[in-house]
Amino acid sequence: MPEVILYTTTNCSTCDVARDDLTAGGVDFEERNIMSKQEWFDEAMLYSVSVPILLRDGKAEVGWKGDHGCYFV
């Protein structure tokens, strides 16, 4: 099964929708709240300045269903 990582932050409704949709779809993923660990913040910065960021099979998707989400810088 491919590794799926969802970068999120607190108080981000788009992140909440992404998490709920992935869970409802039965997707096995690891959630990384970028405000809880500097390492995760730094990783997210490699892809975008907004979350959610979904990494699937090494490819980054920024935003969710056309919504860019929340900027964190």
PDB file as gemmi writes it, atoms N, CA and C in Angstrom:
CRYST1    1.000    1.000    1.000  90.00  90.00  90.00 P 1                      
ATOM      1  N   MET A   1       0.845  -1.185   0.000  1.00  0.00           N  
ATOM      2  CA  MET A   1       0.000   0.000   0.000  1.00  0.00           C  
ATOM      3  C   MET A   1       0.892   1.250   0.000  1.00  0.00           C  
ATOM      4  N   PRO A   2       0.560   2.262  -0.791  1.00  0.00           N  
ATOM      5  CA  PRO A   2       1.391   3.457  -0.863  1.00  0.00           C  
ATOM      6  C   PRO A   2       1.353   4.251   0.441  1.00  0.00           C  
ATOM      7  N   GLU A   3       2.463   4.912   0.723  1.00  0.00           N  
ATOM      8  CA  GLU A   3       2.513   5.768   1.902  1.00  0.00           C  
ATOM      9  C   GLU A   3       1.824   7.087   1.582  1.00  0.00           C  
ATOM     10  N   VAL A   4       0.900   7.481   2.443  1.00  0.00           N  
ATOM     11  CA  VAL A   4       0.160   8.729   2.265  1.00  0.00           C  
ATOM     12  C   VAL A   4       0.355   9.564   3.525  1.00  0.00           C  
ATOM     13  N   ILE A   5       0.782  10.817   3.324  1.00  0.00           N  
ATOM     14  CA  ILE A   5       0.984  11.740   4.430  1.00  0.00           C  
ATOM     15  C   ILE A   5       0.137  12.977   4.167  1.00  0.00           C  
ATOM     16  N   LEU A   6      -0.596  13.408   5.184  1.00  0.00           N  
ATOM     17  CA  LEU A   6      -1.413  14.614   5.104  1.00  0.00           C  
ATOM     18  C   LEU A   6      -0.853  15.638   6.084  1.00  0.00           C  
ATOM     19  N   TYR A   7      -0.302  16.742   5.548  1.00  0.00           N  
ATOM     20  CA  TYR A   7       0.173  17.842   6.383  1.00  0.00           C  
ATOM     21  C   TYR A   7      -1.006  18.775   6.641  1.00  0.00           C  
ATOM     22  N   THR A   8      -1.211  19.099   7.912  1.00  0.00           N  
ATOM     23  CA  THR A   8      -2.334  19.940   8.314  1.00  0.00           C  
ATOM     24  C   THR A   8      -1.856  20.969   9.338  1.00  0.00           C  
ATOM     25  N   THR A   9      -2.771  21.825   9.766  1.00  0.00           N  
ATOM     26  CA  THR A   9      -2.547  22.705  10.904  1.00  0.00           C  
ATOM     27  C   THR A   9      -3.869  22.849  11.649  1.00  0.00           C  
ATOM     28  N   THR A  10      -3.794  23.387  12.838  1.00  0.00           N  
ATOM     29  CA  THR A  10      -5.008  23.590  13.624  1.00  0.00           C  
ATOM     30  C   THR A  10      -5.824  24.741  13.039  1.00  0.00           C  
ATOM     31  N   ASN A  11      -7.098  24.731  13.315  1.00  0.00           N  
ATOM     32  CA  ASN A  11      -8.016  25.791  12.867  1.00  0.00           C  
ATOM     33  C   ASN A  11      -8.024  25.972  11.354  1.00  0.00           C  
ATOM     34  N   CYS A  12      -7.962  24.880  10.634  1.00  0.00           N  
ATOM     35  CA  CYS A  12      -7.986  24.917   9.166  1.00  0.00           C  
ATOM     36  C   CYS A  12      -9.137  24.037   8.689  1.00  0.00           C  
ATOM     37  N   SER A  13     -10.224  24.673   8.278  1.00  0.00           N  
ATOM     38  CA  SER A  13     -11.414  23.904   7.889  1.00  0.00           C  
ATOM     39  C   SER A  13     -11.148  23.041   6.653  1.00  0.00           C  
ATOM     40  N   THR A  14     -10.302  23.506   5.752  1.00  0.00           N  
ATOM     41  CA  THR A  14      -9.978  22.695   4.577  1.00  0.00           C  
ATOM     42  C   THR A  14      -9.215  21.438   4.990  1.00  0.00           C  
ATOM     43  N   CYS A  15      -8.340  21.575   5.968  1.00  0.00           N  
ATOM     44  CA  CYS A  15      -7.623  20.411   6.500  1.00  0.00           C  
ATOM     45  C   CYS A  15      -8.608  19.420   7.127  1.00  0.00           C  
ATOM     46  N   ASP A  16      -9.594  19.957   7.835  1.00  0.00           N  
ATOM     47  CA  ASP A  16     -10.605  19.101   8.458  1.00  0.00           C  
ATOM     48  C   ASP A  16     -11.376  18.306   7.413  1.00  0.00           C  
ATOM     49  N   VAL A  17     -11.753  18.965   6.319  1.00  0.00           N  
ATOM     50  CA  VAL A  17     -12.499  18.291   5.247  1.00  0.00           C  
ATOM     51  C   VAL A  17     -11.623  17.230   4.596  1.00  0.00           C  
ATOM     52  N   ALA A  18     -10.357  17.556   4.330  1.00  0.00           N  
ATOM     53  CA  ALA A  18      -9.447  16.590   3.716  1.00  0.00           C  
ATOM     54  C   ALA A  18      -9.305  15.358   4.606  1.00  0.00           C  
ATOM     55  N   ARG A  19      -9.082  15.566   5.903  1.00  0.00           N  
ATOM     56  CA  ARG A  19      -8.949  14.462   6.852  1.00  0.00           C  
ATOM     57  C   ARG A  19     -10.213  13.612   6.864  1.00  0.00           C  
ATOM     58  N   ASP A  20     -11.373  14.258   6.937  1.00  0.00           N  
ATOM     59  CA  ASP A  20     -12.645  13.533   6.978  1.00  0.00           C  
ATOM     60  C   ASP A  20     -12.879  12.742   5.699  1.00  0.00           C  
ATOM     61  N   ASP A  21     -12.574  13.349   4.545  1.00  0.00           N  
ATOM     62  CA  ASP A  21     -12.765  12.661   3.265  1.00  0.00           C  
ATOM     63  C   ASP A  21     -11.849  11.445   3.129  1.00  0.00           C  
ATOM     64  N   LEU A  22     -10.596  11.600   3.523  1.00  0.00           N  
ATOM     65  CA  LEU A  22      -9.660  10.472   3.447  1.00  0.00           C  
ATOM     66  C   LEU A  22     -10.103   9.342   4.370  1.00  0.00           C  
ATOM     67  N   THR A  23     -10.514   9.710   5.571  1.00  0.00           N  
ATOM     68  CA  THR A  23     -10.974   8.704   6.531  1.00  0.00           C  
ATOM     69  C   THR A  23     -12.224   7.994   6.006  1.00  0.00           C  
ATOM     70  N   ALA A  24     -13.179   8.757   5.508  1.00  0.00           N  
ATOM     71  CA  ALA A  24     -14.415   8.174   4.970  1.00  0.00           C  
ATOM     72  C   ALA A  24     -14.140   7.285   3.772  1.00  0.00           C  
ATOM     73  N   GLY A  25     -13.104   7.620   3.016  1.00  0.00           N  
ATOM     74  CA  GLY A  25     -12.748   6.820   1.848  1.00  0.00           C  
ATOM     75  C   GLY A  25     -11.895   5.604   2.173  1.00  0.00           C  
ATOM     76  N   GLY A  26     -11.603   5.418   3.451  1.00  0.00           N  
ATOM     77  CA  GLY A  26     -10.823   4.256   3.865  1.00  0.00           C  
ATOM     78  C   GLY A  26      -9.342   4.347   3.531  1.00  0.00           C  
ATOM     79  N   VAL A  27      -8.854   5.568   3.318  1.00  0.00           N  
ATOM     80  CA  VAL A  27      -7.440   5.759   2.987  1.00  0.00           C  
ATOM     81  C   VAL A  27      -6.610   5.688   4.265  1.00  0.00           C  
ATOM     82  N   ASP A  28      -5.582   4.863   4.243  1.00  0.00           N  
ATOM     83  CA  ASP A  28      -4.657   4.757   5.358  1.00  0.00           C  
ATOM     84  C   ASP A  28      -3.622   5.872   5.202  1.00  0.00           C  
ATOM     85  N   PHE A  29      -3.586   6.812   6.137  1.00  0.00           N  
ATOM     86  CA  PHE A  29      -2.672   7.945   6.019  1.00  0.00           C  
ATOM     87  C   PHE A  29      -2.133   8.350   7.376  1.00  0.00           C  
ATOM     88  N   GLU A  30      -1.012   9.059   7.339  1.00  0.00           N  
ATOM     89  CA  GLU A  30      -0.431   9.632   8.538  1.00  0.00           C  
ATOM     90  C   GLU A  30      -0.682  11.134   8.494  1.00  0.00           C  
ATOM     91  N   GLU A  31      -1.254  11.678   9.556  1.00  0.00           N  
ATOM     92  CA  GLU A  31      -1.477  13.118   9.630  1.00  0.00           C  
ATOM     93  C   GLU A  31      -0.326  13.762  10.383  1.00  0.00           C  
ATOM     94  N   ARG A  32       0.205  14.852   9.817  1.00  0.00           N  
ATOM     95  CA  ARG A  32       1.292  15.589  10.447  1.00  0.00           C  
ATOM     96  C   ARG A  32       0.872  17.051  10.617  1.00  0.00           C  
ATOM     97  N   ASN A  33       0.558  17.418  11.844  1.00  0.00           N  
ATOM     98  CA  ASN A  33       0.211  18.810  12.149  1.00  0.00           C  
ATOM     99  C   ASN A  33       1.515  19.599  12.209  1.00  0.00           C  
ATOM    100  N   ILE A  34       1.675  20.517  11.264  1.00  0.00           N  
ATOM    101  CA  ILE A  34       2.949  21.219  11.111  1.00  0.00           C  
ATOM    102  C   ILE A  34       3.279  22.143  12.280  1.00  0.00           C  
ATOM    103  N   MET A  35       2.306  22.435  13.125  1.00  0.00           N  
ATOM    104  CA  MET A  35       2.563  23.294  14.274  1.00  0.00           C  
ATOM    105  C   MET A  35       3.031  22.501  15.499  1.00  0.00           C  
ATOM    106  N   SER A  36       3.019  21.184  15.393  1.00  0.00           N  
ATOM    107  CA  SER A  36       3.400  20.379  16.551  1.00  0.00           C  
ATOM    108  C   SER A  36       4.845  19.898  16.499  1.00  0.00           C  
ATOM    109  N   LYS A  37       5.496  20.012  15.319  1.00  0.00           N  
ATOM    110  CA  LYS A  37       6.860  19.536  15.193  1.00  0.00           C  
ATOM    111  C   LYS A  37       7.594  20.366  14.140  1.00  0.00           C  
ATOM    112  N   GLN A  38       8.721  20.941  14.513  1.00  0.00           N  
ATOM    113  CA  GLN A  38       9.484  21.771  13.573  1.00  0.00           C  
ATOM    114  C   GLN A  38       9.865  20.986  12.324  1.00  0.00           C  
ATOM    115  N   GLU A  39      10.206  19.724  12.486  1.00  0.00           N  
ATOM    116  CA  GLU A  39      10.588  18.875  11.352  1.00  0.00           C  
ATOM    117  C   GLU A  39       9.459  18.796  10.322  1.00  0.00           C  
ATOM    118  N   TRP A  40       8.228  18.651  10.786  1.00  0.00           N  
ATOM    119  CA  TRP A  40       7.087  18.565   9.873  1.00  0.00           C  
ATOM    120  C   TRP A  40       6.822  19.895   9.201  1.00  0.00           C  
ATOM    121  N   PHE A  41       6.989  21.001   9.940  1.00  0.00           N  
ATOM    122  CA  PHE A  41       6.854  22.336   9.361  1.00  0.00           C  
ATOM    123  C   PHE A  41       7.861  22.499   8.223  1.00  0.00           C  
ATOM    124  N   ASP A  42       9.114  22.133   8.498  1.00  0.00           N  
ATOM    125  CA  ASP A  42      10.168  22.253   7.493  1.00  0.00           C  
ATOM    126  C   ASP A  42       9.876  21.386   6.266  1.00  0.00           C  
ATOM    127  N   GLU A  43       9.378  20.174   6.498  1.00  0.00           N  
ATOM    128  CA  GLU A  43       9.011  19.296   5.375  1.00  0.00           C  
ATOM    129  C   GLU A  43       7.926  19.938   4.525  1.00  0.00           C  
ATOM    130  N   ALA A  44       6.893  20.475   5.162  1.00  0.00           N  
ATOM    131  CA  ALA A  44       5.788  21.093   4.429  1.00  0.00           C  
ATOM    132  C   ALA A  44       6.275  22.273   3.599  1.00  0.00           C  
ATOM    133  N   MET A  45       7.219  23.032   4.127  1.00  0.00           N  
ATOM    134  CA  MET A  45       7.760  24.192   3.411  1.00  0.00           C  
ATOM    135  C   MET A  45       8.430  23.806   2.096  1.00  0.00           C  
ATOM    136  N   LEU A  46       8.837  22.560   1.969  1.00  0.00           N  
ATOM    137  CA  LEU A  46       9.444  22.098   0.716  1.00  0.00           C  
ATOM    138  C   LEU A  46       8.426  22.057  -0.424  1.00  0.00           C  
ATOM    139  N   TYR A  47       7.147  22.004  -0.082  1.00  0.00           N  
ATOM    140  CA  TYR A  47       6.096  21.840  -1.081  1.00  0.00           C  
ATOM    141  C   TYR A  47       5.220  23.078  -1.274  1.00  0.00           C  
ATOM    142  N   SER A  48       4.949  23.809  -0.184  1.00  0.00           N  
ATOM    143  CA  SER A  48       3.997  24.911  -0.275  1.00  0.00           C  
ATOM    144  C   SER A  48       4.071  25.754   0.991  1.00  0.00           C  
ATOM    145  N   VAL A  49       3.362  26.889   0.962  1.00  0.00           N  
ATOM    146  CA  VAL A  49       3.198  27.723   2.162  1.00  0.00           C  
ATOM    147  C   VAL A  49       1.761  27.652   2.667  1.00  0.00           C  
ATOM    148  N   SER A  50       1.016  26.660   2.178  1.00  0.00           N  
ATOM    149  CA  SER A  50      -0.348  26.452   2.656  1.00  0.00           C  
ATOM    150  C   SER A  50      -0.613  24.960   2.828  1.00  0.00           C  
ATOM    151  N   VAL A  51      -1.540  24.661   3.694  1.00  0.00           N  
ATOM    152  CA  VAL A  51      -1.973  23.287   3.927  1.00  0.00           C  
ATOM    153  C   VAL A  51      -3.473  23.208   3.694  1.00  0.00           C  
ATOM    154  N   PRO A  52      -4.023  22.068   3.400  1.00  0.00           N  
ATOM    155  CA  PRO A  52      -3.409  20.759   3.478  1.00  0.00           C  
ATOM    156  C   PRO A  52      -2.482  20.468   2.299  1.00  0.00           C  
ATOM    157  N   ILE A  53      -1.503  19.627   2.594  1.00  0.00           N  
ATOM    158  CA  ILE A  53      -0.626  19.077   1.572  1.00  0.00           C  
ATOM    159  C   ILE A  53      -0.744  17.569   1.686  1.00  0.00           C  
ATOM    160  N   LEU A  54      -1.059  16.927   0.587  1.00  0.00           N  
ATOM    161  CA  LEU A  54      -1.186  15.481   0.562  1.00  0.00           C  
ATOM    162  C   LEU A  54      -0.023  14.914  -0.238  1.00  0.00           C  
ATOM    163  N   LEU A  55       0.768  14.066   0.397  1.00  0.00           N  
ATOM    164  CA  LEU A  55       1.841  13.355  -0.301  1.00  0.00           C  
ATOM    165  C   LEU A  55       1.378  11.931  -0.538  1.00  0.00           C  
ATOM    166  N   ARG A  56       1.339  11.563  -1.795  1.00  0.00           N  
ATOM    167  CA  ARG A  56       0.893  10.221  -2.159  1.00  0.00           C  
ATOM    168  C   ARG A  56       1.836   9.713  -3.238  1.00  0.00           C  
ATOM    169  N   ASP A  57       2.479   8.580  -2.962  1.00  0.00           N  
ATOM    170  CA  ASP A  57       3.452   8.003  -3.899  1.00  0.00           C  
ATOM    171  C   ASP A  57       4.535   9.021  -4.266  1.00  0.00           C  
ATOM    172  N   GLY A  58       4.933   9.842  -3.292  1.00  0.00           N  
ATOM    173  CA  GLY A  58       5.998  10.810  -3.511  1.00  0.00           C  
ATOM    174  C   GLY A  58       5.593  12.070  -4.249  1.00  0.00           C  
ATOM    175  N   LYS A  59       4.314  12.214  -4.593  1.00  0.00           N  
ATOM    176  CA  LYS A  59       3.824  13.396  -5.305  1.00  0.00           C  
ATOM    177  C   LYS A  59       2.988  14.252  -4.364  1.00  0.00           C  
ATOM    178  N   ALA A  60       3.216  15.565  -4.421  1.00  0.00           N  
ATOM    179  CA  ALA A  60       2.509  16.495  -3.539  1.00  0.00           C  
ATOM    180  C   ALA A  60       1.293  17.092  -4.223  1.00  0.00           C  
ATOM    181  N   GLU A  61       0.182  17.115  -3.497  1.00  0.00           N  
ATOM    182  CA  GLU A  61      -1.040  17.794  -3.928  1.00  0.00           C  
ATOM    183  C   GLU A  61      -1.345  18.846  -2.868  1.00  0.00           C  
ATOM    184  N   VAL A  62      -1.445  20.118  -3.276  1.00  0.00           N  
ATOM    185  CA  VAL A  62      -1.683  21.203  -2.339  1.00  0.00           C  
ATOM    186  C   VAL A  62      -3.144  21.626  -2.410  1.00  0.00           C  
ATOM    187  N   GLY A  63      -3.768  21.778  -1.239  1.00  0.00           N  
ATOM    188  CA  GLY A  63      -5.178  22.140  -1.184  1.00  0.00           C  
ATOM    189  C   GLY A  63      -6.054  20.911  -1.217  1.00  0.00           C  
ATOM    190  N   TRP A  64      -7.363  21.162  -1.267  1.00  0.00           N  
ATOM    191  CA  TRP A  64      -8.313  20.044  -1.288  1.00  0.00           C  
ATOM    192  C   TRP A  64      -9.559  20.458  -2.061  1.00  0.00           C  
ATOM    193  N   LYS A  65      -9.865  19.724  -3.105  1.00  0.00           N  
ATOM    194  CA  LYS A  65     -11.067  19.948  -3.911  1.00  0.00           C  
ATOM    195  C   LYS A  65     -11.217  21.406  -4.346  1.00  0.00           C  
ATOM    196  N   GLY A  66     -10.123  21.989  -4.824  1.00  0.00           N  
ATOM    197  CA  GLY A  66     -10.149  23.346  -5.346  1.00  0.00           C  
ATOM    198  C   GLY A  66      -9.945  24.441  -4.314  1.00  0.00           C  
ATOM    199  N   ASP A  67      -9.914  24.086  -3.032  1.00  0.00           N  
ATOM    200  CA  ASP A  67      -9.679  25.084  -1.978  1.00  0.00           C  
ATOM    201  C   ASP A  67      -8.204  25.020  -1.596  1.00  0.00           C  
ATOM    202  N   HIS A  68      -7.538  26.166  -1.629  1.00  0.00           N  
ATOM    203  CA  HIS A  68      -6.111  26.210  -1.341  1.00  0.00           C  
ATOM    204  C   HIS A  68      -5.786  25.995   0.127  1.00  0.00           C  
ATOM    205  N   GLY A  69      -6.748  26.108   0.984  1.00  0.00           N  
ATOM    206  CA  GLY A  69      -6.525  25.845   2.390  1.00  0.00           C  
ATOM    207  C   GLY A  69      -6.039  27.048   3.158  1.00  0.00           C  
ATOM    208  N   CYS A  70      -5.151  26.800   4.126  1.00  0.00           N  
ATOM    209  CA  CYS A  70      -4.700  27.818   5.064  1.00  0.00           C  
ATOM    210  C   CYS A  70      -3.211  28.073   4.896  1.00  0.00           C  
ATOM    211  N   TYR A  71      -2.858  29.343   4.790  1.00  0.00           N  
ATOM    212  CA  TYR A  71      -1.445  29.719   4.697  1.00  0.00           C  
ATOM    213  C   TYR A  71      -0.841  29.699   6.096  1.00  0.00           C  
ATOM    214  N   PHE A  72       0.405  29.222   6.188  1.00  0.00           N  
ATOM    215  CA  PHE A  72       1.020  29.108   7.498  1.00  0.00           C  
ATOM    216  C   PHE A  72       2.288  29.930   7.640  1.00  0.00           C  
ATOM    217  N   VAL A  73       2.631  30.736   6.663  1.00  0.00           N  
ATOM    218  CA  VAL A  73       3.786  31.643   6.795  1.00  0.00           C  
ATOM    219  C   VAL A  73       3.371  33.050   6.471  1.00  0.00           C  
TER     220      VAL A  73                                                      
END                                                                             
